[in-house]
């Protein structure tokens, strides 16, 4: 499979003969909201999705899997895994049908994607990889551990995807129908809104402060990063405007969606944003394998700086938000080892906030570029129209905002007996958020065929990316994260 | 477009000098970005995060 063919959600459906009935964006909102609403049944003492599978750190495989809720404990770990697979297969096959994909092909491919990805996650939860504290090492009877935490399983899923893409490219081609990182991460982000609401409800002032500081991310990504990367691409590397604009958006704003939105806005040939998107995915993989560990080593005493930095430096929603999850686990583990136990959710919440803030303005920025291009550079009758702002608005953000507001209302505006059940309900939804993260990581890996991409002749594009990313983006992101988030600590647990 | 075409296109692309409108776009973005950043940094300093 070509990395080019599949990095773009638009290109992913190119095999279909007619346009899909609904976009992946809206589908992600629907699926995320359905999971969220089903989880809220707990508030009425009805447990509808507690059968979902969860994985604990293990040294005895028989104890690795369990159900999200004790109500369904008799199902057992294997039963929960099977039930989760069947449910996701049914829901996502229906989604594939709505997208006019080949449902049979999708179902077979998803079966492979799910089982390989989840198996990688289970392997990553093995005590010698995931146990963190001396007490855990003793409890699991292991002498040493990589201390990657339970969420180190994301790295294993990513590596499994990378191996398939680069060693078994034919198999990667076979399962491409279900390799959809954009769909999976958008569903996860919709669910994340509710999770973040429950986290924020306890410390509303702190959450408001984080939201205000997210504005800095927009300024950095759109006004500073974009201008510098565009200048570097045009002046230093001699790219023409058609290449430089999508490249600058891909590197500086939000990867795949920004490159595609910009390409369409300036009326570039479709192959250009698709190529840039492939490059973004490859570099996101490299970043996710490196940055969370750097954050753990150097920023563990400033957890929210680390969260914001990941959101600013990693350039796809999937890799950034999931990378925020890994960073949170690693930093919480390191802090705990030093005797400080933070509440979970704040680092990941900061990463997601930064990313969502950046995403919101993609449509507006694309319109600004489209207006300049169609009126001043390549003057054409096909002028940029204001309606394009809405057309390019990432709709999954509406789902994120909705679950956040509903979650916040339920946690703060309902009687105590209802509010006390909200964390349990959201916790069940969050089980699916983790599963969609796993699918995202695996899918990103499968899309990253390094050899193929190199053969496609984008070495010069990659050079711009390397110089911009490692020479500028991650450092400026670090400075700005430090400027706005240093000294702000997550609340302590308990 | 075939793969060799992309490689060739990237290698042989004729230079396109920066137009005044592009220079304005870069200058305005960078300038306003830096000014806004300073404003936000001052706000951040005088209105620190509340816990």
Contacts between the chains, C-beta under 8 A, distances in Angstrom:
chain1	res1	chain2	res2	distance
A	203	B	51	7.0
A	205	B	50	4.1
A	205	B	51	6.5
A	206	B	49	6.7
A	206	B	50	6.9
A	206	B	51	5.4
A	208	B	50	7.6
A	209	B	49	3.7
A	209	B	50	5.9
A	210	B	49	7.7
A	213	B	44	7.1
A	213	B	49	7.5
A	215	B	40	6.5
A	216	B	37	6.9
A	216	B	40	5.3
A	216	B	44	8.0
A	219	B	33	5.3
A	219	B	36	4.9
A	219	B	37	5.7
A	219	B	40	7.0
A	220	B	33	7.2
A	220	B	37	7.3
A	222	B	29	7.4
A	222	B	33	7.6
A	223	B	29	4.6
A	223	B	30	6.9
A	223	B	32	5.8
A	223	B	33	2.9
A	223	B	36	7.0
A	224	B	29	7.4
A	224	B	30	6.4
A	224	B	33	4.1
A	224	B	34	7.0
A	224	B	37	7.3
A	226	B	29	6.2
A	227	B	25	7.4
A	227	B	26	4.6
A	227	B	27	7.9
A	227	B	29	3.8
A	227	B	30	4.4
A	227	B	33	7.0
A	228	B	30	7.1
A	230	B	22	7.8
A	230	B	25	7.8
A	230	B	26	6.3
A	231	B	26	5.3
A	234	B	16	7.6
A	234	B	18	5.9
A	234	B	22	7.2
A	235	B	18	6.8
A	238	B	13	6.9
A	238	B	15	5.6
A	239	B	10	7.9
A	239	B	13	7.2
A	240	B	13	5.4
A	240	B	14	7.7
A	240	B	16	4.6
A	241	B	16	6.2
A	241	B	22	7.3
A	243	B	10	7.5
A	243	B	13	7.8
A	269	B	1	7.3
A	271	B	1	5.3
A	271	B	6	7.2
A	275	B	6	7.0
A	372	B	21	6.2
A	372	B	25	6.2
A	376	B	19	7.8
A	376	B	21	4.5
A	377	B	19	6.6
A	377	B	21	6.4
A	377	B	22	7.6
A	455	B	3	6.6
A	456	B	3	5.1
A	456	B	6	6.4
A	456	B	7	7.7
A	457	B	3	6.2
A	457	B	4	7.3
A	457	B	6	5.0
A	457	B	7	2.9
A	457	B	8	7.9
A	457	B	10	6.4
A	458	B	6	7.3
A	458	B	10	7.5
A	460	B	10	5.1
A	460	B	11	7.6
A	461	B	10	7.3
A	480	B	37	7.3
A	483	B	41	5.8
A	483	B	44	7.1
A	484	B	40	7.3
A	484	B	41	7.6
A	484	B	44	5.6
A	487	B	48	7.9
A	487	B	49	7.6
A	488	B	49	4.7
A	488	B	51	7.8
A	491	B	51	7.7
